[in-house]
Amino acid sequence: MRFRCLLKDRTLHYHPEKAAKIINACVILHNICITNRLPIINNDEINLEHIDFGMIPNQGLPDNELANRIDPELTAGRRFQRAIIQNYFT
């Protein structure tokens, strides 16, 4: 899945105008990927061991106030983004 935010069980919790912009951005990025012949990465090909999707408690984080403020999905997304950048653009 190229854009997890568009999955049916992941609702866009934004005003319709903002949701439309997100969808349009995904369409544009998808078309760029098609133009550049980038494959769609299946979840089987991604090393999911080090990514915390917020579904299972992360045992590695210290239990303090700062750790409670970190959004695990944002952290996982940034890790995934860095991996894509390193694999395809460096």
PDB file as gemmi writes it, atoms N, CA and C in Angstrom:
CRYST1    1.000    1.000    1.000  90.00  90.00  90.00 P 1                      
ATOM      1  N   MET A   1       0.852  -1.186   0.000  1.00  0.00           N  
ATOM      2  CA  MET A   1       0.000   0.000   0.000  1.00  0.00           C  
ATOM      3  C   MET A   1       0.883   1.229   0.000  1.00  0.00           C  
ATOM      4  N   ARG A   2       0.675   2.071  -0.959  1.00  0.00           N  
ATOM      5  CA  ARG A   2       1.526   3.245  -1.102  1.00  0.00           C  
ATOM      6  C   ARG A   2       1.129   4.350  -0.117  1.00  0.00           C  
ATOM      7  N   PHE A   3      -0.156   4.514   0.154  1.00  0.00           N  
ATOM      8  CA  PHE A   3      -0.600   5.591   1.038  1.00  0.00           C  
ATOM      9  C   PHE A   3      -1.559   5.024   2.076  1.00  0.00           C  
ATOM     10  N   ARG A   4      -1.052   4.776   3.271  1.00  0.00           N  
ATOM     11  CA  ARG A   4      -1.866   4.186   4.334  1.00  0.00           C  
ATOM     12  C   ARG A   4      -3.025   5.077   4.740  1.00  0.00           C  
ATOM     13  N   CYS A   5      -2.867   6.378   4.581  1.00  0.00           N  
ATOM     14  CA  CYS A   5      -3.931   7.293   5.009  1.00  0.00           C  
ATOM     15  C   CYS A   5      -5.204   7.110   4.195  1.00  0.00           C  
ATOM     16  N   LEU A   6      -5.124   6.430   3.054  1.00  0.00           N  
ATOM     17  CA  LEU A   6      -6.299   6.240   2.205  1.00  0.00           C  
ATOM     18  C   LEU A   6      -6.993   4.906   2.421  1.00  0.00           C  
ATOM     19  N   LEU A   7      -6.498   4.083   3.332  1.00  0.00           N  
ATOM     20  CA  LEU A   7      -7.143   2.807   3.605  1.00  0.00           C  
ATOM     21  C   LEU A   7      -8.528   3.038   4.187  1.00  0.00           C  
ATOM     22  N   LYS A   8      -9.443   2.083   3.950  1.00  0.00           N  
ATOM     23  CA  LYS A   8     -10.825   2.265   4.394  1.00  0.00           C  
ATOM     24  C   LYS A   8     -10.949   2.346   5.908  1.00  0.00           C  
ATOM     25  N   ASP A   9     -10.064   1.658   6.646  1.00  0.00           N  
ATOM     26  CA  ASP A   9     -10.153   1.695   8.101  1.00  0.00           C  
ATOM     27  C   ASP A   9      -9.390   2.868   8.695  1.00  0.00           C  
ATOM     28  N   ARG A  10      -8.760   3.682   7.865  1.00  0.00           N  
ATOM     29  CA  ARG A  10      -8.051   4.876   8.327  1.00  0.00           C  
ATOM     30  C   ARG A  10      -8.815   6.090   7.815  1.00  0.00           C  
ATOM     31  N   THR A  11      -9.687   6.600   8.623  1.00  0.00           N  
ATOM     32  CA  THR A  11     -10.531   7.718   8.218  1.00  0.00           C  
ATOM     33  C   THR A  11      -9.743   9.016   8.282  1.00  0.00           C  
ATOM     34  N   LEU A  12      -9.910   9.854   7.275  1.00  0.00           N  
ATOM     35  CA  LEU A  12      -9.299  11.178   7.306  1.00  0.00           C  
ATOM     36  C   LEU A  12     -10.142  12.059   8.226  1.00  0.00           C  
ATOM     37  N   HIS A  13      -9.582  12.443   9.347  1.00  0.00           N  
ATOM     38  CA  HIS A  13     -10.305  13.238  10.343  1.00  0.00           C  
ATOM     39  C   HIS A  13     -10.044  14.728  10.120  1.00  0.00           C  
ATOM     40  N   TYR A  14     -10.451  15.207   8.976  1.00  0.00           N  
ATOM     41  CA  TYR A  14     -10.243  16.602   8.619  1.00  0.00           C  
ATOM     42  C   TYR A  14     -11.519  17.132   7.983  1.00  0.00           C  
ATOM     43  N   HIS A  15     -11.561  18.447   7.828  1.00  0.00           N  
ATOM     44  CA  HIS A  15     -12.662  19.051   7.091  1.00  0.00           C  
ATOM     45  C   HIS A  15     -12.595  18.551   5.653  1.00  0.00           C  
ATOM     46  N   PRO A  16     -13.721  18.531   4.962  1.00  0.00           N  
ATOM     47  CA  PRO A  16     -13.731  18.013   3.584  1.00  0.00           C  
ATOM     48  C   PRO A  16     -12.712  18.684   2.658  1.00  0.00           C  
ATOM     49  N   GLU A  17     -12.497  19.986   2.826  1.00  0.00           N  
ATOM     50  CA  GLU A  17     -11.533  20.683   1.965  1.00  0.00           C  
ATOM     51  C   GLU A  17     -10.123  20.160   2.198  1.00  0.00           C  
ATOM     52  N   LYS A  18      -9.751  19.963   3.458  1.00  0.00           N  
ATOM     53  CA  LYS A  18      -8.419  19.451   3.798  1.00  0.00           C  
ATOM     54  C   LYS A  18      -8.276  17.999   3.342  1.00  0.00           C  
ATOM     55  N   ALA A  19      -9.309  17.188   3.546  1.00  0.00           N  
ATOM     56  CA  ALA A  19      -9.270  15.790   3.102  1.00  0.00           C  
ATOM     57  C   ALA A  19      -9.105  15.721   1.584  1.00  0.00           C  
ATOM     58  N   ALA A  20      -9.775  16.612   0.862  1.00  0.00           N  
ATOM     59  CA  ALA A  20      -9.647  16.633  -0.599  1.00  0.00           C  
ATOM     60  C   ALA A  20      -8.221  16.978  -1.015  1.00  0.00           C  
ATOM     61  N   LYS A  21      -7.579  17.899  -0.293  1.00  0.00           N  
ATOM     62  CA  LYS A  21      -6.187  18.251  -0.603  1.00  0.00           C  
ATOM     63  C   LYS A  21      -5.258  17.064  -0.358  1.00  0.00           C  
ATOM     64  N   ILE A  22      -5.494  16.325   0.718  1.00  0.00           N  
ATOM     65  CA  ILE A  22      -4.675  15.145   1.014  1.00  0.00           C  
ATOM     66  C   ILE A  22      -4.843  14.105  -0.084  1.00  0.00           C  
ATOM     67  N   ILE A  23      -6.080  13.872  -0.486  1.00  0.00           N  
ATOM     68  CA  ILE A  23      -6.346  12.886  -1.543  1.00  0.00           C  
ATOM     69  C   ILE A  23      -5.712  13.329  -2.854  1.00  0.00           C  
ATOM     70  N   ASN A  24      -5.843  14.601  -3.200  1.00  0.00           N  
ATOM     71  CA  ASN A  24      -5.229  15.104  -4.434  1.00  0.00           C  
ATOM     72  C   ASN A  24      -3.712  14.967  -4.393  1.00  0.00           C  
ATOM     73  N   ALA A  25      -3.108  15.241  -3.242  1.00  0.00           N  
ATOM     74  CA  ALA A  25      -1.656  15.085  -3.111  1.00  0.00           C  
ATOM     75  C   ALA A  25      -1.251  13.632  -3.313  1.00  0.00           C  
ATOM     76  N   CYS A  26      -2.021  12.704  -2.759  1.00  0.00           N  
ATOM     77  CA  CYS A  26      -1.726  11.275  -2.943  1.00  0.00           C  
ATOM     78  C   CYS A  26      -1.849  10.874  -4.407  1.00  0.00           C  
ATOM     79  N   VAL A  27      -2.848  11.412  -5.093  1.00  0.00           N  
ATOM     80  CA  VAL A  27      -3.022  11.110  -6.521  1.00  0.00           C  
ATOM     81  C   VAL A  27      -1.826  11.625  -7.317  1.00  0.00           C  
ATOM     82  N   ILE A  28      -1.405  12.845  -7.031  1.00  0.00           N  
ATOM     83  CA  ILE A  28      -0.262  13.426  -7.740  1.00  0.00           C  
ATOM     84  C   ILE A  28       1.004  12.616  -7.467  1.00  0.00           C  
ATOM     85  N   LEU A  29       1.248  12.280  -6.204  1.00  0.00           N  
ATOM     86  CA  LEU A  29       2.428  11.483  -5.864  1.00  0.00           C  
ATOM     87  C   LEU A  29       2.369  10.104  -6.512  1.00  0.00           C  
ATOM     88  N   HIS A  30       1.192   9.512  -6.545  1.00  0.00           N  
ATOM     89  CA  HIS A  30       1.031   8.205  -7.189  1.00  0.00           C  
ATOM     90  C   HIS A  30       1.359   8.299  -8.682  1.00  0.00           C  
ATOM     91  N   ASN A  31       0.873   9.349  -9.333  1.00  0.00           N  
ATOM     92  CA  ASN A  31       1.164   9.529 -10.758  1.00  0.00           C  
ATOM     93  C   ASN A  31       2.654   9.751 -11.007  1.00  0.00           C  
ATOM     94  N   ILE A  32       3.314  10.472 -10.109  1.00  0.00           N  
ATOM     95  CA  ILE A  32       4.765  10.656 -10.225  1.00  0.00           C  
ATOM     96  C   ILE A  32       5.470   9.312 -10.101  1.00  0.00           C  
ATOM     97  N   CYS A  33       5.022   8.498  -9.164  1.00  0.00           N  
ATOM     98  CA  CYS A  33       5.616   7.165  -8.995  1.00  0.00           C  
ATOM     99  C   CYS A  33       5.416   6.313 -10.242  1.00  0.00           C  
ATOM    100  N   ILE A  34       4.235   6.380 -10.838  1.00  0.00           N  
ATOM    101  CA  ILE A  34       3.969   5.613 -12.058  1.00  0.00           C  
ATOM    102  C   ILE A  34       4.863   6.109 -13.194  1.00  0.00           C  
ATOM    103  N   THR A  35       4.971   7.422 -13.339  1.00  0.00           N  
ATOM    104  CA  THR A  35       5.809   7.994 -14.390  1.00  0.00           C  
ATOM    105  C   THR A  35       7.259   7.540 -14.251  1.00  0.00           C  
ATOM    106  N   ASN A  36       7.741   7.474 -13.017  1.00  0.00           N  
ATOM    107  CA  ASN A  36       9.125   7.072 -12.762  1.00  0.00           C  
ATOM    108  C   ASN A  36       9.285   5.571 -12.564  1.00  0.00           C  
ATOM    109  N   ARG A  37       8.196   4.838 -12.786  1.00  0.00           N  
ATOM    110  CA  ARG A  37       8.183   3.376 -12.700  1.00  0.00           C  
ATOM    111  C   ARG A  37       8.671   2.858 -11.349  1.00  0.00           C  
ATOM    112  N   LEU A  38       8.256   3.523 -10.292  1.00  0.00           N  
ATOM    113  CA  LEU A  38       8.575   3.048  -8.945  1.00  0.00           C  
ATOM    114  C   LEU A  38       7.565   1.978  -8.552  1.00  0.00           C  
ATOM    115  N   PRO A  39       8.031   0.852  -8.066  1.00  0.00           N  
ATOM    116  CA  PRO A  39       7.097  -0.218  -7.706  1.00  0.00           C  
ATOM    117  C   PRO A  39       6.339   0.120  -6.426  1.00  0.00           C  
ATOM    118  N   ILE A  40       5.163  -0.456  -6.309  1.00  0.00           N  
ATOM    119  CA  ILE A  40       4.418  -0.339  -5.059  1.00  0.00           C  
ATOM    120  C   ILE A  40       5.034  -1.332  -4.090  1.00  0.00           C  
ATOM    121  N   ILE A  41       5.445  -0.845  -2.939  1.00  0.00           N  
ATOM    122  CA  ILE A  41       6.104  -1.693  -1.955  1.00  0.00           C  
ATOM    123  C   ILE A  41       5.042  -2.412  -1.144  1.00  0.00           C  
ATOM    124  N   ASN A  42       5.086  -3.723  -1.155  1.00  0.00           N  
ATOM    125  CA  ASN A  42       4.174  -4.514  -0.334  1.00  0.00           C  
ATOM    126  C   ASN A  42       4.698  -4.557   1.087  1.00  0.00           C  
ATOM    127  N   ASN A  43       3.799  -4.729   2.039  1.00  0.00           N  
ATOM    128  CA  ASN A  43       4.217  -4.792   3.436  1.00  0.00           C  
ATOM    129  C   ASN A  43       5.168  -5.947   3.696  1.00  0.00           C  
ATOM    130  N   ASP A  44       5.120  -7.002   2.872  1.00  0.00           N  
ATOM    131  CA  ASP A  44       6.019  -8.133   3.049  1.00  0.00           C  
ATOM    132  C   ASP A  44       7.462  -7.746   2.768  1.00  0.00           C  
ATOM    133  N   GLU A  45       7.669  -6.752   1.892  1.00  0.00           N  
ATOM    134  CA  GLU A  45       9.011  -6.342   1.513  1.00  0.00           C  
ATOM    135  C   GLU A  45       9.621  -5.361   2.501  1.00  0.00           C  
ATOM    136  N   ILE A  46       8.826  -4.820   3.395  1.00  0.00           N  
ATOM    137  CA  ILE A  46       9.295  -3.823   4.343  1.00  0.00           C  
ATOM    138  C   ILE A  46       9.656  -4.508   5.647  1.00  0.00           C  
ATOM    139  N   ASN A  47      10.790  -4.142   6.209  1.00  0.00           N  
ATOM    140  CA  ASN A  47      11.188  -4.690   7.496  1.00  0.00           C  
ATOM    141  C   ASN A  47      10.371  -3.992   8.579  1.00  0.00           C  
ATOM    142  N   LEU A  48       9.358  -4.676   9.073  1.00  0.00           N  
ATOM    143  CA  LEU A  48       8.435  -4.074  10.032  1.00  0.00           C  
ATOM    144  C   LEU A  48       8.896  -4.225  11.477  1.00  0.00           C  
ATOM    145  N   GLU A  49      10.018  -4.894  11.701  1.00  0.00           N  
ATOM    146  CA  GLU A  49      10.453  -5.146  13.073  1.00  0.00           C  
ATOM    147  C   GLU A  49      10.767  -3.864  13.829  1.00  0.00           C  
ATOM    148  N   HIS A  50      11.345  -2.878  13.141  1.00  0.00           N  
ATOM    149  CA  HIS A  50      11.795  -1.670  13.819  1.00  0.00           C  
ATOM    150  C   HIS A  50      10.806  -0.519  13.703  1.00  0.00           C  
ATOM    151  N   ILE A  51       9.659  -0.767  13.104  1.00  0.00           N  
ATOM    152  CA  ILE A  51       8.659   0.284  12.948  1.00  0.00           C  
ATOM    153  C   ILE A  51       7.541   0.054  13.950  1.00  0.00           C  
ATOM    154  N   ASP A  52       7.217   1.087  14.703  1.00  0.00           N  
ATOM    155  CA  ASP A  52       6.135   1.010  15.676  1.00  0.00           C  
ATOM    156  C   ASP A  52       4.923   1.712  15.082  1.00  0.00           C  
ATOM    157  N   PHE A  53       3.889   0.946  14.779  1.00  0.00           N  
ATOM    158  CA  PHE A  53       2.691   1.516  14.186  1.00  0.00           C  
ATOM    159  C   PHE A  53       1.673   1.948  15.238  1.00  0.00           C  
ATOM    160  N   GLY A  54       2.026   1.893  16.505  1.00  0.00           N  
ATOM    161  CA  GLY A  54       1.120   2.310  17.552  1.00  0.00           C  
ATOM    162  C   GLY A  54       0.094   1.266  17.922  1.00  0.00           C  
ATOM    163  N   MET A  55       0.211   0.051  17.402  1.00  0.00           N  
ATOM    164  CA  MET A  55      -0.755  -0.998  17.696  1.00  0.00           C  
ATOM    165  C   MET A  55      -0.276  -1.888  18.840  1.00  0.00           C  
ATOM    166  N   ILE A  56       1.025  -1.982  19.020  1.00  0.00           N  
ATOM    167  CA  ILE A  56       1.606  -2.801  20.078  1.00  0.00           C  
ATOM    168  C   ILE A  56       2.444  -1.871  20.939  1.00  0.00           C  
ATOM    169  N   PRO A  57       2.330  -1.952  22.259  1.00  0.00           N  
ATOM    170  CA  PRO A  57       3.132  -1.063  23.102  1.00  0.00           C  
ATOM    171  C   PRO A  57       4.618  -1.227  22.811  1.00  0.00           C  
ATOM    172  N   ASN A  58       5.294  -0.102  22.684  1.00  0.00           N  
ATOM    173  CA  ASN A  58       6.726  -0.121  22.403  1.00  0.00           C  
ATOM    174  C   ASN A  58       7.473  -0.299  23.714  1.00  0.00           C  
ATOM    175  N   GLN A  59       8.191  -1.395  23.844  1.00  0.00           N  
ATOM    176  CA  GLN A  59       8.917  -1.694  25.077  1.00  0.00           C  
ATOM    177  C   GLN A  59      10.189  -0.866  25.200  1.00  0.00           C  
ATOM    178  N   GLY A  60      10.684  -0.312  24.094  1.00  0.00           N  
ATOM    179  CA  GLY A  60      11.956   0.384  24.108  1.00  0.00           C  
ATOM    180  C   GLY A  60      11.888   1.810  24.616  1.00  0.00           C  
ATOM    181  N   LEU A  61      10.727   2.419  24.642  1.00  0.00           N  
ATOM    182  CA  LEU A  61      10.621   3.807  25.076  1.00  0.00           C  
ATOM    183  C   LEU A  61      10.604   3.912  26.592  1.00  0.00           C  
ATOM    184  N   PRO A  62      11.325   4.874  27.134  1.00  0.00           N  
ATOM    185  CA  PRO A  62      11.241   5.088  28.584  1.00  0.00           C  
ATOM    186  C   PRO A  62       9.854   5.602  28.943  1.00  0.00           C  
ATOM    187  N   ASP A  63       9.391   5.234  30.121  1.00  0.00           N  
ATOM    188  CA  ASP A  63       8.049   5.627  30.546  1.00  0.00           C  
ATOM    189  C   ASP A  63       8.134   6.945  31.303  1.00  0.00           C  
ATOM    190  N   ASN A  64       8.237   8.037  30.559  1.00  0.00           N  
ATOM    191  CA  ASN A  64       8.244   9.354  31.188  1.00  0.00           C  
ATOM    192  C   ASN A  64       7.336  10.288  30.401  1.00  0.00           C  
ATOM    193  N   GLU A  65       7.245  11.505  30.846  1.00  0.00           N  
ATOM    194  CA  GLU A  65       6.307  12.446  30.235  1.00  0.00           C  
ATOM    195  C   GLU A  65       6.657  12.735  28.783  1.00  0.00           C  
ATOM    196  N   LEU A  66       7.947  12.851  28.454  1.00  0.00           N  
ATOM    197  CA  LEU A  66       8.349  13.130  27.084  1.00  0.00           C  
ATOM    198  C   LEU A  66       7.964  11.986  26.158  1.00  0.00           C  
ATOM    199  N   ALA A  67       8.177  10.753  26.607  1.00  0.00           N  
ATOM    200  CA  ALA A  67       7.838   9.592  25.780  1.00  0.00           C  
ATOM    201  C   ALA A  67       6.337   9.520  25.533  1.00  0.00           C  
ATOM    202  N   ASN A  68       5.538   9.979  26.485  1.00  0.00           N  
ATOM    203  CA  ASN A  68       4.086   9.945  26.317  1.00  0.00           C  
ATOM    204  C   ASN A  68       3.604  10.982  25.304  1.00  0.00           C  
ATOM    205  N   ARG A  69       4.425  11.998  25.029  1.00  0.00           N  
ATOM    206  CA  ARG A  69       4.048  13.025  24.060  1.00  0.00           C  
ATOM    207  C   ARG A  69       4.382  12.625  22.626  1.00  0.00           C  
ATOM    208  N   ILE A  70       5.248  11.643  22.441  1.00  0.00           N  
ATOM    209  CA  ILE A  70       5.666  11.237  21.104  1.00  0.00           C  
ATOM    210  C   ILE A  70       4.542  10.456  20.438  1.00  0.00           C  
ATOM    211  N   ASP A  71       4.209  10.845  19.230  1.00  0.00           N  
ATOM    212  CA  ASP A  71       3.197  10.135  18.448  1.00  0.00           C  
ATOM    213  C   ASP A  71       3.880   8.961  17.753  1.00  0.00           C  
ATOM    214  N   PRO A  72       3.582   7.730  18.155  1.00  0.00           N  
ATOM    215  CA  PRO A  72       4.290   6.581  17.571  1.00  0.00           C  
ATOM    216  C   PRO A  72       4.043   6.425  16.077  1.00  0.00           C  
ATOM    217  N   GLU A  73       2.864   6.792  15.592  1.00  0.00           N  
ATOM    218  CA  GLU A  73       2.597   6.686  14.156  1.00  0.00           C  
ATOM    219  C   GLU A  73       3.424   7.702  13.374  1.00  0.00           C  
ATOM    220  N   LEU A  74       3.589   8.900  13.935  1.00  0.00           N  
ATOM    221  CA  LEU A  74       4.418   9.909  13.287  1.00  0.00           C  
ATOM    222  C   LEU A  74       5.869   9.450  13.249  1.00  0.00           C  
ATOM    223  N   THR A  75       6.356   8.913  14.358  1.00  0.00           N  
ATOM    224  CA  THR A  75       7.724   8.411  14.420  1.00  0.00           C  
ATOM    225  C   THR A  75       7.933   7.288  13.414  1.00  0.00           C  
ATOM    226  N   ALA A  76       6.986   6.361  13.341  1.00  0.00           N  
ATOM    227  CA  ALA A  76       7.092   5.251  12.386  1.00  0.00           C  
ATOM    228  C   ALA A  76       7.063   5.774  10.953  1.00  0.00           C  
ATOM    229  N   GLY A  77       6.212   6.732  10.690  1.00  0.00           N  
ATOM    230  CA  GLY A  77       6.133   7.311   9.352  1.00  0.00           C  
ATOM    231  C   GLY A  77       7.420   7.998   8.946  1.00  0.00           C  
ATOM    232  N   ARG A  78       8.032   8.713   9.885  1.00  0.00           N  
ATOM    233  CA  ARG A  78       9.302   9.377   9.584  1.00  0.00           C  
ATOM    234  C   ARG A  78      10.413   8.370   9.339  1.00  0.00           C  
ATOM    235  N   ARG A  79      10.431   7.282  10.134  1.00  0.00           N  
ATOM    236  CA  ARG A  79      11.427   6.224   9.895  1.00  0.00           C  
ATOM    237  C   ARG A  79      11.233   5.614   8.515  1.00  0.00           C  
ATOM    238  N   PHE A  80       9.998   5.333   8.176  1.00  0.00           N  
ATOM    239  CA  PHE A  80       9.683   4.742   6.877  1.00  0.00           C  
ATOM    240  C   PHE A  80      10.068   5.699   5.751  1.00  0.00           C  
ATOM    241  N   GLN A  81       9.789   6.988   5.938  1.00  0.00           N  
ATOM    242  CA  GLN A  81      10.137   8.001   4.947  1.00  0.00           C  
ATOM    243  C   GLN A  81      11.650   8.053   4.743  1.00  0.00           C  
ATOM    244  N   ARG A  82      12.413   8.042   5.836  1.00  0.00           N  
ATOM    245  CA  ARG A  82      13.877   8.049   5.724  1.00  0.00           C  
ATOM    246  C   ARG A  82      14.382   6.809   4.992  1.00  0.00           C  
ATOM    247  N   ALA A  83      13.766   5.658   5.255  1.00  0.00           N  
ATOM    248  CA  ALA A  83      14.182   4.427   4.580  1.00  0.00           C  
ATOM    249  C   ALA A  83      13.930   4.521   3.078  1.00  0.00           C  
ATOM    250  N   ILE A  84      12.796   5.074   2.690  1.00  0.00           N  
ATOM    251  CA  ILE A  84      12.491   5.239   1.262  1.00  0.00           C  
ATOM    252  C   ILE A  84      13.480   6.203   0.620  1.00  0.00           C  
ATOM    253  N   ILE A  85      13.758   7.308   1.298  1.00  0.00           N  
ATOM    254  CA  ILE A  85      14.701   8.291   0.756  1.00  0.00           C  
ATOM    255  C   ILE A  85      16.072   7.662   0.572  1.00  0.00           C  
ATOM    256  N   GLN A  86      16.526   6.901   1.558  1.00  0.00           N  
ATOM    257  CA  GLN A  86      17.845   6.273   1.449  1.00  0.00           C  
ATOM    258  C   GLN A  86      17.865   5.200   0.374  1.00  0.00           C  
ATOM    259  N   ASN A  87      16.791   4.438   0.230  1.00  0.00           N  
ATOM    260  CA  ASN A  87      16.764   3.359  -0.759  1.00  0.00           C  
ATOM    261  C   ASN A  87      16.657   3.864  -2.189  1.00  0.00           C  
ATOM    262  N   TYR A  88      15.913   4.930  -2.408  1.00  0.00           N  
ATOM    263  CA  TYR A  88      15.617   5.350  -3.770  1.00  0.00           C  
ATOM    264  C   TYR A  88      16.272   6.658  -4.206  1.00  0.00           C  
ATOM    265  N   PHE A  89      16.715   7.484  -3.270  1.00  0.00           N  
ATOM    266  CA  PHE A  89      17.177   8.814  -3.654  1.00  0.00           C  
ATOM    267  C   PHE A  89      18.586   9.151  -3.184  1.00  0.00           C  
ATOM    268  N   THR A  90      19.332   8.188  -2.678  1.00  0.00           N  
ATOM    269  CA  THR A  90      20.719   8.476  -2.287  1.00  0.00           C  
ATOM    270  C   THR A  90      21.660   7.489  -2.921  1.00  0.00           C  
TER     271      THR A  90                                                      
END                                                                             
